[in-house]
C-alpha cells in the first residue's frame, strides 16, 4: 500500500482536477452511503466475527448496530478507512439531521436539488476534534483537503454521485431509521475497532476465519468465472457454519428472467452452474429491495446469493 503522504497527495491532485494514474488502477471513488438494503439481509448472518468490504462504511456501522464483536474490513480503496472515521466522528458529535446534512449531496431531500451544505465547514469544525482522537491520519487527510479546497469540491471529486433518496438511505441502514436507533449506535460504535486491510478479494491472504463474510455487489462487475474464483478464495476463510455473501443482486429473485445486456451474474441458471461445487450449500434469499423502498412497492425485491460452509465431520 502507498504511504499516507502519497495517498493524500493523490487526493489533492484529484481535487485539482489533475490526472492521477493511481485512480485508474487502484482507486474507485467513495460511496457516501450504501446502495444496498443492508437491513434486508443483516439478520441472516452470525456477526460474531465479520469480514466485509469497506465501501461507504455502512456495512461496518450496521454490523456494529447488529451486535458484531470483531470486524475486519477488506477493500482495494485505501480511503475507505479515512471516510469511516469521518463518519464515526459525525455520528458521535452531530444530531441525526446534521449528520445527513453534512454527508448527503445528490437527491437531497427534494429530488434534483443538491445539498449546497455538504461537508460544510461549521459542521466539520464540530467533529474535527473527535476525528483527531479517533484516527490521526483520517484527521490529517480531511483537514488538509478542507483547508485547501471548497467543501463541495472535496465532496464532489472524491465520491460517487450514486445516492438514493434520503428516506431510502434511512430504511436501508438500521442506525438511521430513527432517533433512537441513531443514539443506540452512538453508544455502541466505540466498542468495536475495525481492522482495515488493503487488498482485493482475488489475491488477499488473511490470517483469520470468520462467521460471516460480505462481498457486497463486487460479483456483478466480473465474469462468472471470476465469481467462482472469488468464491473459492473467500470461502476458505469461513468458520464452520459461516456464511459468505457472494453477491448482492438488485431487482432479482429466483424467478427473474435474465435479459441480454444485464451483468452476467444475473443469469442465475448459469451462475449456479459455474458454482456447482458449492451447489448443495448455496441459497438465494430475497427481501424488499432498494427500488421497493423507494416506491413503497413490496413486489420489488433484491436478493443475496449466499454460500454456507458445512460443519466439519467428526
N, C-alpha and C positions, 0 to 999 in steps of 0.2 A: 504494500500500500504506500502511496506517496506520502511525504511528510505533511504535517499540518500547514506549514508555510506554503507548500506547493498547492495544496487544496484551496487555501484561502486566495492565493494569487490567481488561480484559475476561476474562482467565483467572481473575483474583481474584474477579470478580463471579460467574463460573460456579461456583467453589468455594464461594462464599457462597450459592449457590442463588438468585441474583438473575437477573431477566430481562435478557438482553443481545441487542439487536436484531441485532448483527453475526453472532451464531452462526446465526441463521436464514437469512441471506443469503450469507455468505462462508465460514463456518467449519463444517467437518464434524469430528467427533471424530477423534482419532488412532487408528490401528491399532497395537496393541503389536507384532504380528508379521504377516507376510504371511499371507493366506488362500489363496494360490496355491501350487502346486508349481513354484516357480521352477526347481528342479533338473531338472524335466522338459523345460523348453524353452530353457534358457540356452545350450546348445551349438548351437542353430540360428542364432545371431547372431554377426556380427563385432562385437566390443565395442571396437574401437579408439576410436570416438567415439560415446558413448551419450547419448541424451536419454531420461529416464524420469520418470514421476510419482514423487512423494516417498513418499506413503503411510506405511508403517511404517519406511522406511529400509532394509528388507531388499533391495529391488531394487538399491540402491546398493552395499550390502555384498557381495551375491552377485556383482555385476558386477566389483567390485574383486578379489574372490577369483578370478573368471574371467579376469583379465588386462586389464580395461578401462584405458585410458590417460587418457581425458578423459570426464568425466561432468557433464552439466547436468541439474538437477532442476527440473521444471516442476510446480507444484502450486498449487491455489486456496487451500489451507490454509497460512498463513504459519508455523504452529507446527511443521511437519514439520522445518524446519531445526533448531529447538531440540531436538527429540527425536532427530534423527540424531546430533547431537554428544553428547547424553547417552549414547546407545547406544555410540558410539565410545569415550567415556571409560570406560564399563563394560567394554568389550572389552579395553582396554589395561590396566586395573587389577584386574580381577576374574578369578577362576578360572571355568571354564565353569559349574560348579554354582552359583556365586554370581551369575553373570550371569543365569541362568534364575530363580534365587530372587528377584532384585531386580525383574526385568521381567515375570514371569508373575503372573497373578492368577486368572482363571477356569480351571476344569478343570485345576487344578494337581496334577500327578502322580496323584492319586486323583480319579476322577470325582465331581462335586458337592461337592468340598472346596476352598474358596477359600484362596488363599495369604495369610495374615494378615501376612506379612513383606514383601509387595510394597512397593517404594520405601522400604525400611527405612532409618532414619537412620544406623545404623552402616555399612551398605554405601555409602550416599550419601557419607558423610564420607571413605570410601576413594577415591572418584572425583572429588570436587568440585575438588580442586586441579588435576587434569589437565583437567577440563572447563573451568576458568577459562582455562587456557593454550590450549585448542583454539579456543574461541569465547566471548568475554567476555559477549556478550548472552545466549547459551544458559545460561551460568553464572548470570547475574543472574536470568533467568527462573525456573529451577528452584530456586535458592536462596531467592528471595523467597517462592515458593509453599510450600516445605517448612519455612520458618521460621514461617509464619503458619497453616498447616493441617496436620492429621494426614497422614502419608504415604498412608494408604488413601483419604482424601478427595481428594487430588490425583490418585491413580491411578484412582479410580472416576469422577471428574467430568470428566476430560479425555480419556478413552479409551473406545472401544467395548469391549463385553464379548465381541466376536466372536473367541474364541481357540480354536484347536484343541488337541487333546491334546499334551502336551509331546513325545512321540515323533514325532507328525506334524509338528510345527513343526521338529524337528531334521532330519527327512527332506526337508522342503521347502526347507531352507536348507543349502547345501553347507558353509557355515562353522560350522554347529552339529552336523554329523554325528558328529564325534568330537573327541577332544582335539587330535589332530594338525592337523585342519582349522582348529580354533579358533586354535591357535598360529600357523598359516600366515597367517591373515588378520591376526592381531595384528602380524605383521612387515610386512604389505603395506599396511595401511589408511591410513597417513600418506603413502603415495606418490602418492595421488590426492586432490586437494582439490576436492570438488564445488562447482559454482556453482549457487546456488539462485535460481530465477526465480519470482516470484509472478505467477500468471496462470492462464488456462484454455485448454483445447485448441481452443476455438472462435474465439477472438479474439486469441490471442497473436501477437506479432510478434518473431521470433527473428533473431539475427544470423548464425547458423552453420547448417551442414548436418551430417548425422550418418550413420554406418554402420548405426546401429540406433536405433529409437525404440520405447519400450514404453509402452503406454497402459493396462496392467492390464485391469480389467474395467469401465472407465468406460462402454463402449458398451452394457452391459447396463442402464444407468439411463435410456436415451433411446430415442426412436423411431428406426426405421431411417433416416429422412431426416436425423436429426441424426448418425447414424453415418456417413452419406455426407458430410455437411458436415465432420465431424471428420476423415475420411479425406482429403478434398480439402485441408483446411487443413494437416494434418501431413505429408502425403506430399511436399509441395513442399520440405520441409526434409531430405529424404533425399539422400544422395550416390548416384551411380550404383552399382547393385547393392546398395544399402542396403535394409534390411527394416524395415517398420512392423508392430508387433504391434497390430493394430486392436482386438482384444478377447480376453481370456481367457474361456473358456466352460467352466463346470463340468458334469461328468457328461454330456458331449456328444461324439459322434463324427458322422461324415457320415451314418451310418445311424440316428441317433436321431430318433424321430418326435416332432414338435412337438405339445405338448398345450395346450389352452386354459388361459389364466391364466399361462402362462410369459411371461417377458420377451420382447419382440418379436424381439430379435436372434437368439433361439434357433430361430426359424423360418428355417432355413438356406436353403431354396429362395428365399424372398422376400428374404432378406438378400443373397444372391448376385445377385438380380435388381436390387436397388437399387444394388449396387456393380458393375453391368455394365461401366462404363467401365474398371474395373480387372481384369476377369474373367480375362484371359489371364495375369495375374501374381498371382492370388490362390491361396492354399493353406490347407487346414485340416489341421493336424498334431496328432495325438493321442498321448497318453502316459499313464502311470499317474497317476490323479487323486488328489485330496486324500482323497476317500472311500475310494478303493482303498488308500491308505496307512494310513488309519485302521483298516480292517478286513482289511488284508492280502489284498485281492482284486484280482487282476490284471485282471479284467474291467471294473472301474470306471475309466473313462477320462475325463480332461479334454482340452481341445483349445485351441489358439491359432489365431486367424484372422490370416493374415499376407499383407501385400502387399509384393512385392519390385520395386523400381524397376529398369527395364531400363537397360542401358548406352546412353549417347547414341551415335547413329550418327555415324561419322566422315565 
